[in-house]
Amino acid sequence: MSEANLHRIDVHHHLCPPDYLAAVSRHQPMVPILAGWSLQKSLDDMGKAGVATAVLSITTPGFWFGDADETRGLVRLSNDYAARLVADHPGRFGLFAALPLPDIEGSLREIEYALDTLNADGIGLFTDYDAKYLGDPAFTPVLAELDRRKCVVYTHPICPDCCKNLVPGVSEASIEYGTDTTRTIASLVFSGAVARYGNIKFIFSHAGGTMPFLIERFDRLALSPAAKAHLPHGLRHELGRFHYDTAQSANPSALSCLLKIAAVSQVLYGTDFPFRASIEHVEGLRTCGFSTTELNAIEHDNALQLLPRLGR
């Protein structure tokens, strides 16, 4: 596809730096599709789908294997590697920088480095760390700093230890990833974290996980006195402020449910590369009944509103 046809912005695009792969492989086998990642594969996939810019992030298994110093080093080398790709390929990549959570001190240092030195477009977080979800008080210093900086925070789910290998023959990603996104949304909302840190612009993967389908249960929970105390503007206000990507959710069932909760302006094109091809999401979005204006918003305009640097 010619450069003139490259216009989409993919906010959910993974990479696997070689040194990161080597380090993680000392702890556990890397899934083959990630182990086989390369820069050229990313560029080829983007070209086939008309993706001008992909915002890079690290996916599972992440960085934490129990040693804070190792985690800090692994995060730094991954962020530096991705930042070099951004610099070496102007306009083609952005960066959601990783943090060495649950290490709070190390994370505060990495926020400063990632945003002030690397000029990252935002911060990438997992949905939980050591079975603590993002609204947990343990993460207050990190959320407060991200709020102070009015940061874009992309989130990606994992499978917590409680829920691994529950159903034979069904991968954890098939069920638990969407569920873990829902858990962290609940944690942030019902702890009052989103109301306290209203300057953070959250992106949730996979159309918000299972949250849109469970909205009636969330609505009822929001009626409790404790929830009302944490939600001065109401539950739907907070859910409507979030941003949601289309990764593995570019179908009428998922997006029609999400769009009862959030406007088209909050939906961002995301692909989950290399686990899915970007062109599949282009094709999937065209089955959802969107107008040309709405498609342009999802595939490009909404991302530029959130991440204006990508338009330069």
N, C-alpha and C positions, 0 to 999 in steps of 0.2 A: 504494500500500500504506500502511495506517495506521501511525502511529508505534508502536503496540503490537506490530506484527509485525516491527519492525526490530530484529534481534538479531545478525546476522552481523557479523564483524570481518574486513575484507579487508586483508591485510598486503602486498599487491602491487598498488598502485593508483597510476598515474602522473599527473602534472600537467605542464603546459607554460606557465610564467609568460610573460606577454607580452614583458617585457624580455629574458628568456632567449631566447625565440624570435627576437627582433630581432637579438640579438648572435650567436647561432649561425648565423643565415641569412646573415651577412656572410662566413662561412667555407664553408658548404655548404647545400644545400637541406634543409629539414626535411621529413620524410615527412608527407604530407598529413593523415594521421589525427591526428598530434600537433599539427600546425599549426592544426588545427581544434578543439583542446581548449578547453573552457570550464568554469567552475565549475558552471554549470547542467547541462551534460551529465554531469558527475560525479554530481551530486545526483540527476538523473533516473535514471541507471543504477543507483545505489545503491537508490533507492526501489523500482524494479521487482524487485530481487532480495532485498529485505528486509535490506539492509546498513545497520547502525546506524552503523558507524565504518569509515572507510577510512584506512589509514596511507599518507601521500603520499610519493612518491619521484620523483626524476628518472631517466629512462632514457637510452638512447643517443640522440645521440652524446656525451652527457656535457658536460664542461667544458674539456678540455685540447686546446688548439690550438697549443701550443708556447711560450706566453708566461705566466710565472708570475703577474705582476701582473694580467693580464686574467682568468686563471683564478680567482684569489682574489676579485676583484670579482664575477665571474659566479656563483660559489658563494654568496657572501654575499647577493646580491640574491635568488637563488632560495630560500635558506633563510629569509630574512626574509619573502618573499612567502608561502611555505607556512605559516610561523608565524602570519601574519595570518589565514589561512584557519582555522587551528586556533582562534585566539582569537575570531574573528567568528562561528564556527559551533560553539558548545560541544557536545561529545559526538560530532560528526559526523566529525572528522578527527584523525589523529595525524600524526607527522612522523618520518621517517628522514632526518636531515640529511645533506647532501652534504659531501664534503671536496675540497680542491683538489690531490689527489694527481696526479702524483708529487712535488709540493712538500711536503716533510716539515715544515719549519718552519711554513708556512702551514696545514697540516693540524692540527698540534698547537694552534695558535691557534684554529682553527675548531671543534675538539672542545670547547675550553673555552667558546667563545661559544655554540655550539649547545646544549650540555648545561646550562650554568649560567645563561645569559641567556634563550635561547629555550625552555628546558625540553623539548627534543626527546625523543622516546621512544626513540631509538636513532640509529645512524649507518648511512648507506647507502653501500656501496662497490661498485665494479665489480670484475669478476673479475680483470682485469689492467690494468696501466698501463705503457705503453711496453714491452710484451712481458715485464714482470715480474709474476709471480703473487703472491698475497697472502702466501705463506710465504717470499718472498724476503727475505734479510737487510736489504735497503734499507728495508723497511717496519717493521723492529723497533721504532723509537721510537713509531710510531703504534700498533702492536699492544700494546706495553707499557702505553701510556696507556689504551687501551680496556680492557685487562685490569684495570688499577688501578681503573677506574671500574665494573667489572663490567657492561659495556655490552652491549646487544643490537646485533648487527651484521647488517644485511640485505645480501645480495649480489645483484647483477644481472649477467648475462653480457653480453659484447660479442663482436664478431668481431675477432680480432687481424689485423694486416696480412698475416701469412703466409697467411691462409686465405680471403681475399676473392675472390669471383668464380671459384671453382674449378669449379663445375658449372653450365653454362648452363641458365637457366630455373629454378634452385633458389635460393631466397633464403638469405642467410646465416643469418637467424634460424631457418630450418627445421632446420639441422644444427649450425652452429657455436656457437650459443648454448648448447645442451645440452653440447656438447663443452667449451666454455670453462669452464662451471661445474665439470665433472669435472676439468679441469686445475687449477683453483684449489683444489678439495678435495684433490687429490693433493699439491699444493704445501704446503698447510697441514699435512696429516697426515704426509707422509713427510719434511718438514723438521723435524718435532718442534714446530712452532709451536703446534699445538692442545694439546699436552701442557704446554708452557711457559706458555701463556696460557689456562689452563683456566677463568678467570672470564668469558671472552667467550662470549656466547650467540649462535652463528651461525645465521642463516636462509639456506638455499640455495633459489634459485628453481627452479620447474619440476620438482619432485619429485627434486631432486638431479642433474638433467641425465642423462647416460648412465652415471653411476656405478653405480646399482643393477644395470644389465645387465652391467657389467664387473666385478662384485664378485669373481668367481673369480680374475681377473687381479690385482686388488688384494690378495686373500688370499694369493696366491703371492708377490707382491712383499713382503708384510709378513713373510715367513719369513726374509728375508735378514738377516744380522747388522747391517747398517747401519740397516735399518728397525726392527729390534727395539730398537736403542739409542735411537731416537726415539719409540718407542711403548711406554713402560713398562707401560701398562695394556692394550695390544693394539689392533689396528686396529678391531675391531668395537665396542669400548667407545667409541672416539672418534666413529665414524660414528653410533652410537646416541645420542650426546649432542646431535648437531646437530638443528636444526629444518628442516623442508622445507615449501615451500608447494605448493599445488595448481594454480598458474597454468598453463594450457594442458596440464594433466596430470590432469584430473579424469575419468579413465577407468580401467576395470579393469586394463588391461594395464600402465599406468605405476604405479598405486598398489599393485597386488598385488606387483609387484617391489620397490618401496620398502619395503613392510611386512614383507619378509623380513629387512630390515636395521634398521629403526627402528620403534618402537611407534607406535600411533595417537596417543599423547600428544605425539609430536614433529611431527605433521602440522598445518599451518595453512591455513585458507582464503585463497586468493589468486586474483586474476582476470586480471591483466595489462591492466586497463582503461587506455586506450581501445582497445587492440588486440583485445580480446575483451570481450563483454558479461558482466557478472557473473552474470546469470541462467543462462547456459550452464553455469557451474560448479556452480550449485545443482543443475541438472538432471543434469549429468554425475556428480556425487557420488552421486546416487540410483540409479545403475546399478552401483555398486561393491559392493553387498552389505553395507553398513554398517548396524549397528543404530541405533536412534534415539539411544541414548546416545553411540555413536561419532560420529554426525553432529553432535550438539551439541558434542562435544569439538572436532572439526575446525573447525566453523564459528564457535565462540565461546569455549568454556571454555579450550582450550589457549592461545589468544592472551591471555586474561586472566591466566593463570598467568605468562606471559612479560612481559606489558605491563599490569600491574595498574591503571595510571592510566586506561586506557581504560574501566574499569568505573565510574569516578566521574562 
